[in-house]
Amino acid sequence: MSSRSLALAVLILTGVAVTQTAPPKAVASPPVPPPNPTLIIKLTAEPRVSIPVPDENWPAISAQCSPDGSPYVSTHLGGMDIAEFTHSGVVTFPANKVNDVPEPHFADFFVSDSGVYVHVTGLENVHNEELQFTDSITGKQHSEWVRRGEPRDYIAQFSTDGSYKSAVKVDVPRFTAYQIAAFDSGNFLVAGVDDQKVPRIALLNPSGQIVKYIELPKDITENSKSAQNVLKAWNVTTDIGAAALFAQFVPYRQNVLFIRSMMDTPIYEIRDGGEVHTIKVKPPSGYRMGSVIPSDRNWLIEFEKPIPGGDFGAAERRVDEVNPETGEFLHSFELAADSRTSTKMERGISCWYQNTFSAIRYKQGQLTLYSGTVEAAKSAPAADGDHLPQ
């Protein structure tokens, strides 16, 4: 045995001897990371920024935000089908300005730096047709002229000041569009279903013609059984094509996020050329992905937990800030008691820009802009059951 090997053996034996005779040492537990803090948001009304609505259950849904954080609302009110609530007033985007689409009706819309893009359903090859009918009370014959045509999907573009530009036809054969998005280059994304009711996303050029279908890794088409189970739990039809209705496009930097609500799918970040990057965010226990609230910093995600036996949409909700690179949870948010919503139709928070939160609330016959900031940190950490109250 060499002297080096002998020395090593002596050291090992010495160590064993010490281990056998010395009292056992306490092993320190690894430090437990502190729980993510829960931050309390205080919102204040801006009464001069409001529009009248028929009642508190009017379906005015906040879905998009301007690049500086003003919420946009789909109002379904004639003359102001879409409305932007800015701190200086309300900007409207009415369907009757779309003068190059016969019989235009607004559906989904998308807001970016380059403008406001609206999914419009309309007609093509329009003609007038006379209808004959019998009055059910008098029994007399009557006739009236109606406009007929072939249903078509269009994407209409507005400037952010509400002025109308033009519309392009969505030229994707055997496809029904549900959601749209736009890139600054003029390219579009359209999500919907094909003629087999399979959920798909198409990349379109500025003329509305299809460039290609985009493949989404681990999408609901790869696990349709799981998607059907989720729909059943929410008291929705188990037709997988219905899952395509519950999706969302959100602008993110120069790209677009695509989120399938309620589904066990990643968040998809889609680039202008159609390249896809995925981030898997694991919802808190018992919750599912709801929606992404537009923000100029980290992702702000609203998670939903269905209420057993409740109507569709009845859910507990919580909002968390998530690192977009890793999916790590950073903060939870709750609304102060006097800042919470009063109806199911309202969203707790609409936008988060420049550290200011904004939301739309129903108050005294008006939809009104509310805004505010973090007021304090909650003394107790958020548990899985904590949520953003409605």
C-alpha positions as CSV (number, residue, x, y, z in Angstrom):
1,M,0.0,0.0,0.0
2,S,1.4,3.4,-0.9
3,S,2.0,6.0,1.7
4,R,-0.8,8.1,0.2
5,S,-3.3,5.2,0.4
6,L,-2.2,4.5,3.9
7,A,-2.7,8.1,5.0
8,L,-6.2,8.1,3.3
9,A,-7.1,4.9,5.2
10,V,-6.0,6.4,8.5
11,L,-8.1,9.5,7.9
12,I,-11.2,7.4,7.1
13,L,-10.7,5.2,10.1
14,T,-10.2,8.2,12.3
15,G,-13.3,9.7,11.0
16,V,-15.2,6.5,11.7
17,A,-13.9,6.4,15.2
18,V,-14.9,10.0,15.9
19,T,-18.3,9.3,14.5
20,Q,-18.8,6.4,16.8
21,T,-17.7,8.2,20.0
22,A,-18.9,11.8,19.5
23,P,-22.4,12.8,20.4
24,P,-24.8,13.1,17.5
25,K,-25.1,16.5,16.0
26,A,-28.5,18.1,15.4
27,V,-29.2,18.5,11.7
28,A,-30.6,21.9,10.8
29,S,-33.8,21.9,8.8
30,P,-33.7,23.7,5.5
31,P,-35.2,27.2,5.7
32,V,-38.9,27.3,4.7
33,P,-39.5,30.0,2.1
34,P,-42.1,32.6,3.2
35,P,-45.6,32.3,1.6
36,N,-46.4,34.7,-1.1
37,P,-47.9,37.9,0.3
38,T,-51.5,38.8,-0.4
39,L,-51.9,42.5,-1.4
40,I,-55.1,44.4,-0.9
41,I,-56.4,46.7,-3.7
42,K,-58.4,49.8,-3.0
43,L,-60.5,51.1,-6.0
44,T,-62.1,54.5,-6.2
45,A,-64.9,55.6,-8.6
46,E,-64.4,58.1,-11.4
47,P,-68.1,59.2,-11.8
48,R,-67.5,61.4,-14.8
49,V,-66.3,58.4,-16.8
50,S,-69.4,56.4,-17.2
51,I,-72.2,55.3,-19.6
52,P,-75.9,54.5,-18.9
53,V,-77.0,50.8,-19.1
54,P,-80.5,49.4,-18.6
55,D,-79.8,47.4,-15.4
56,E,-77.1,45.9,-13.3
57,N,-77.2,42.6,-15.1
58,W,-76.6,44.1,-18.5
59,P,-73.9,42.0,-20.1
60,A,-71.1,44.5,-20.3
61,I,-67.9,42.5,-20.1
62,S,-64.4,44.0,-19.8
63,A,-62.1,42.0,-22.0
64,Q,-59.2,44.2,-23.3
65,C,-57.0,47.1,-22.3
66,S,-55.3,49.9,-24.1
67,P,-51.4,50.1,-24.0
68,D,-51.7,52.7,-21.2
69,G,-54.2,50.6,-19.2
70,S,-57.7,51.9,-20.1
71,P,-60.3,49.1,-20.0
72,Y,-62.4,48.3,-23.1
73,V,-65.9,46.9,-22.6
74,S,-68.3,45.1,-25.0
75,T,-71.6,46.8,-24.1
76,H,-74.0,45.4,-26.7
77,L,-75.6,48.9,-26.7
78,G,-76.5,50.3,-30.1
79,G,-74.2,53.2,-31.0
80,M,-71.5,52.2,-28.5
81,D,-71.1,48.5,-29.1
82,I,-67.5,48.7,-27.7
83,A,-66.5,51.4,-25.3
84,E,-63.1,52.5,-23.9
85,F,-63.0,54.0,-20.4
86,T,-60.2,56.5,-20.3
87,H,-59.5,58.9,-17.4
88,S,-60.6,61.8,-19.7
89,G,-63.8,60.2,-20.9
90,V,-65.4,57.3,-22.9
91,V,-64.5,56.5,-26.5
92,T,-67.1,54.4,-28.4
93,F,-66.7,52.0,-31.3
94,P,-70.2,51.5,-32.9
95,A,-71.1,48.7,-35.4
96,N,-72.9,51.2,-37.6
97,K,-69.6,52.8,-38.6
98,V,-68.6,49.5,-40.4
99,N,-69.9,50.7,-43.8
100,D,-68.1,48.0,-45.9
101,V,-69.8,44.9,-44.4
102,P,-73.5,44.3,-45.0
103,E,-75.5,43.7,-41.8
104,P,-72.5,44.0,-39.4
105,H,-72.7,42.5,-35.9
106,F,-69.8,42.7,-33.4
107,A,-68.4,39.6,-31.7
108,D,-65.0,39.3,-30.2
109,F,-62.4,42.2,-30.3
110,F,-58.7,42.8,-29.7
111,V,-56.7,45.9,-28.8
112,S,-53.1,46.6,-29.6
113,D,-50.7,49.5,-30.2
114,S,-51.9,49.7,-33.8
115,G,-55.6,49.9,-33.2
116,V,-58.8,48.1,-32.2
117,Y,-59.7,45.0,-34.2
118,V,-63.2,43.6,-34.1
119,H,-64.5,40.2,-35.2
120,V,-67.6,41.2,-37.3
121,T,-70.2,38.7,-38.6
122,G,-71.9,40.0,-41.7
123,L,-73.3,38.9,-45.1
124,E,-71.9,38.5,-48.6
125,N,-73.8,38.4,-51.9
126,V,-76.6,40.3,-50.3
127,H,-80.0,40.5,-52.0
128,N,-83.5,41.5,-51.0
129,E,-86.2,38.8,-50.6
130,E,-89.9,39.2,-50.0
131,L,-91.4,37.1,-47.2
132,Q,-95.1,36.2,-47.0
133,F,-96.7,35.6,-43.6
134,T,-100.1,35.4,-41.9
135,D,-100.9,37.6,-39.0
136,S,-101.7,35.3,-36.1
137,I,-104.4,37.6,-34.7
138,T,-106.2,39.0,-37.8
139,G,-105.5,36.1,-40.2
140,K,-104.6,38.6,-42.9
141,Q,-101.7,38.0,-45.3
142,H,-98.7,40.3,-45.1
143,S,-95.4,40.6,-46.8
144,E,-92.1,42.3,-46.0
145,W,-88.7,42.6,-47.6
146,V,-85.6,41.3,-45.8
147,R,-81.9,41.2,-46.7
148,R,-80.5,37.8,-47.3
149,G,-77.0,36.7,-48.0
150,E,-74.2,34.2,-47.2
151,P,-72.9,34.5,-43.6
152,R,-69.2,35.6,-43.4
153,D,-66.6,36.5,-40.8
154,Y,-64.7,39.8,-41.1
155,I,-62.0,41.6,-39.1
156,A,-62.8,45.4,-38.9
157,Q,-60.1,47.9,-37.8
158,F,-60.7,51.1,-35.9
159,S,-58.2,53.7,-34.8
160,T,-57.9,54.2,-31.0
161,D,-59.9,57.5,-31.3
162,G,-63.0,55.5,-32.5
163,S,-62.6,56.4,-36.2
164,Y,-63.3,53.5,-38.6
165,K,-60.7,52.3,-41.1
166,S,-61.8,49.2,-43.1
167,A,-62.6,45.5,-42.9
168,V,-61.1,42.3,-44.4
169,K,-62.9,39.0,-44.9
170,V,-61.6,36.0,-43.0
171,D,-60.7,33.7,-45.9
172,V,-60.3,30.4,-44.1
173,P,-62.4,27.6,-45.8
174,R,-64.7,25.5,-43.7
175,F,-63.8,27.4,-40.5
176,T,-65.9,29.2,-37.8
177,A,-64.1,32.0,-36.0
178,Y,-64.6,32.7,-32.3
179,Q,-61.6,34.9,-31.3
180,I,-59.2,37.2,-33.1
181,A,-55.9,38.9,-32.5
182,A,-53.6,41.2,-34.6
183,F,-49.9,41.8,-34.9
184,D,-48.3,45.1,-35.6
185,S,-47.2,43.7,-39.0
186,G,-50.8,43.4,-40.1
187,N,-51.0,39.6,-39.7
188,F,-53.9,38.1,-37.8
189,L,-54.6,35.2,-35.6
190,V,-58.1,33.6,-35.7
191,A,-59.2,30.9,-33.2
192,G,-62.3,28.7,-33.7
193,V,-63.3,25.3,-35.1
194,D,-63.1,23.6,-38.4
195,D,-66.0,21.9,-40.2
196,Q,-65.3,18.8,-38.0
197,K,-65.7,21.0,-34.8
198,V,-62.0,20.6,-34.0
199,P,-60.6,23.6,-32.2
200,R,-57.8,25.3,-34.3
201,I,-55.9,28.5,-34.7
202,A,-55.0,30.0,-38.1
203,L,-52.4,32.6,-39.0
204,L,-53.7,35.0,-41.6
205,N,-51.9,37.6,-43.7
206,P,-53.1,41.3,-43.8
207,S,-55.6,40.4,-46.5
208,G,-57.3,37.8,-44.3
209,Q,-56.0,34.8,-46.2
210,I,-54.8,31.8,-44.4
211,V,-51.0,31.4,-44.1
212,K,-51.1,28.2,-42.0
213,Y,-52.7,26.5,-39.1
214,I,-50.7,26.8,-35.9
215,E,-49.9,23.6,-33.9
216,L,-50.4,24.1,-30.2
217,P,-48.4,21.5,-28.1
218,K,-50.6,19.7,-25.5
219,D,-53.8,21.4,-26.7
220,I,-57.2,20.0,-25.9
221,T,-57.3,18.0,-29.1
222,E,-54.5,15.8,-27.6
223,N,-56.7,14.9,-24.6
224,S,-60.3,15.4,-25.6
225,K,-61.5,13.2,-22.7
226,S,-60.1,15.6,-20.1
227,A,-61.6,18.6,-21.8
228,Q,-65.0,16.9,-21.9
229,N,-64.8,16.1,-18.2
230,V,-64.0,19.7,-17.4
231,L,-67.0,20.9,-19.5
232,K,-69.3,18.5,-17.7
233,A,-68.1,19.7,-14.3
234,W,-69.1,23.2,-15.4
235,N,-72.5,22.1,-16.6
236,V,-71.6,22.7,-20.2
237,T,-72.2,20.4,-23.2
238,T,-69.4,17.8,-23.5
239,D,-68.9,18.6,-27.2
240,I,-65.2,19.4,-27.4
241,G,-65.9,22.0,-30.0
242,A,-67.7,24.0,-27.3
243,A,-64.4,24.3,-25.4
244,A,-63.1,26.6,-28.2
245,L,-65.7,29.2,-27.1
246,F,-63.9,29.6,-23.8
247,A,-60.6,31.1,-25.0
248,Q,-58.8,34.4,-24.9
249,F,-56.2,36.3,-26.9
250,V,-54.1,38.9,-24.9
251,P,-51.4,41.2,-26.3
252,Y,-48.0,40.6,-24.6
253,R,-45.0,42.6,-25.5
254,Q,-44.8,42.1,-29.3
255,N,-46.5,38.8,-29.2
256,V,-49.9,37.4,-28.3
257,L,-50.9,35.1,-25.5
258,F,-53.6,32.4,-26.1
259,I,-55.4,31.0,-23.1
260,R,-58.0,28.2,-22.9
261,S,-60.2,28.9,-19.9
262,M,-60.9,26.0,-17.5
263,M,-58.6,23.6,-19.5
264,D,-55.4,21.8,-18.4
265,T,-53.4,23.4,-21.2
266,P,-50.4,25.7,-21.1
267,I,-50.4,29.4,-21.8
268,Y,-49.3,29.8,-25.4
269,E,-47.2,32.7,-26.4
270,I,-47.5,33.1,-30.2
271,R,-45.0,35.1,-32.3
272,D,-45.8,36.9,-35.5
273,G,-44.5,34.1,-37.7
274,G,-46.6,31.5,-35.9
275,E,-43.8,30.2,-33.6
276,V,-45.2,29.0,-30.2
277,H,-43.7,29.1,-26.8
278,T,-45.5,27.4,-23.9
279,I,-45.5,28.1,-20.1
280,K,-47.3,25.7,-17.8
281,V,-48.9,27.4,-14.9
282,K,-50.1,25.1,-12.2
283,P,-53.4,26.5,-10.7
284,P,-53.8,26.5,-6.9
285,S,-55.5,23.4,-5.5
286,G,-59.1,23.1,-6.6
287,Y,-58.8,26.0,-9.1
288,R,-58.6,26.1,-12.9
289,M,-57.2,28.6,-15.3
290,G,-59.7,31.4,-15.8
291,S,-58.3,34.3,-17.8
292,V,-55.2,36.5,-18.0
293,I,-55.8,40.1,-17.0
294,P,-53.9,42.5,-19.3
295,S,-50.8,43.9,-17.7
296,D,-47.6,45.7,-18.6
297,R,-45.5,43.7,-16.3
298,N,-45.8,40.1,-15.0
299,W,-48.9,38.0,-15.8
300,L,-52.0,38.6,-13.7
301,I,-54.1,35.5,-13.8
302,E,-57.6,35.0,-12.5
303,F,-58.2,31.4,-11.4
304,E,-61.7,29.9,-10.9
305,K,-63.1,27.1,-8.7
306,P,-66.5,25.9,-9.8
307,I,-69.2,25.9,-7.1
308,P,-70.8,22.4,-7.0
309,G,-74.3,22.5,-8.3
310,G,-74.0,26.1,-9.3
311,D,-75.0,27.7,-12.6
312,F,-72.5,28.1,-15.4
313,G,-70.0,30.8,-14.4
314,A,-70.7,30.4,-10.7
315,A,-67.3,30.2,-9.2
316,E,-64.9,31.3,-6.5
317,R,-62.1,33.4,-8.0
318,R,-58.6,34.4,-7.0
319,V,-56.0,36.6,-8.7
320,D,-52.3,35.9,-8.6
321,E,-49.2,37.6,-10.1
322,V,-47.2,35.0,-12.0
323,N,-43.7,35.1,-13.4
324,P,-44.1,34.8,-17.2
325,E,-40.7,33.1,-17.7
326,T,-41.1,30.4,-15.0
327,G,-44.8,30.2,-14.0
328,E,-43.8,30.9,-10.4
329,F,-46.4,32.6,-8.2
330,L,-45.3,35.9,-6.8
331,H,-48.2,37.6,-5.1
332,S,-51.9,37.1,-4.5
333,F,-54.4,40.0,-4.7
334,E,-57.7,40.7,-3.0
335,L,-60.0,43.7,-3.3
336,A,-60.8,45.8,-0.3
337,A,-64.4,45.2,1.0
338,D,-65.7,48.4,-0.5
339,S,-64.0,47.8,-3.9
340,R,-65.7,44.4,-4.7
341,T,-68.1,43.8,-7.5
342,S,-71.8,43.7,-7.0
343,T,-72.9,41.5,-10.0
344,K,-71.7,38.3,-11.7
345,M,-71.3,40.1,-15.0
346,E,-68.5,42.3,-13.7
347,R,-64.8,41.4,-13.6
348,G,-63.0,42.0,-10.3
349,I,-60.0,43.7,-12.0
350,S,-59.8,44.7,-15.7
351,C,-56.3,46.0,-16.2
352,W,-53.0,46.5,-14.4
353,Y,-50.7,49.1,-15.9
354,Q,-48.0,51.3,-14.3
355,N,-48.9,49.8,-10.9
356,T,-52.5,51.1,-11.3
357,F,-55.5,48.8,-11.3
358,S,-58.7,49.6,-13.2
359,A,-62.1,48.0,-13.3
360,I,-65.7,48.7,-14.5
361,R,-68.5,48.7,-12.0
362,Y,-72.3,49.1,-12.2
363,K,-73.5,52.0,-10.0
364,Q,-76.8,53.8,-10.1
365,G,-77.7,52.9,-13.7
366,Q,-74.2,53.6,-15.0
367,L,-71.1,51.6,-15.9
368,T,-68.4,53.6,-14.2
369,L,-64.6,53.5,-14.3
370,Y,-62.8,52.6,-11.1
371,S,-59.1,52.8,-10.5
372,G,-56.7,52.4,-7.6
373,T,-53.5,50.9,-6.2
374,V,-52.3,48.4,-3.6
375,E,-53.4,49.7,-0.2
376,A,-51.8,47.2,2.2
377,A,-50.5,43.7,2.6
378,K,-52.8,41.2,4.2
379,S,-51.5,40.1,7.6
380,A,-52.2,36.4,7.0
381,P,-50.8,34.7,3.9
382,A,-53.2,33.5,1.3
383,A,-54.4,29.9,1.5
384,D,-55.7,27.9,-1.4
385,G,-59.2,28.9,-0.4
386,D,-58.5,32.6,-0.5
387,H,-59.9,34.3,-3.5
388,L,-60.8,37.5,-5.2
389,P,-64.4,38.1,-4.2
390,Q,-66.9,39.0,-6.7
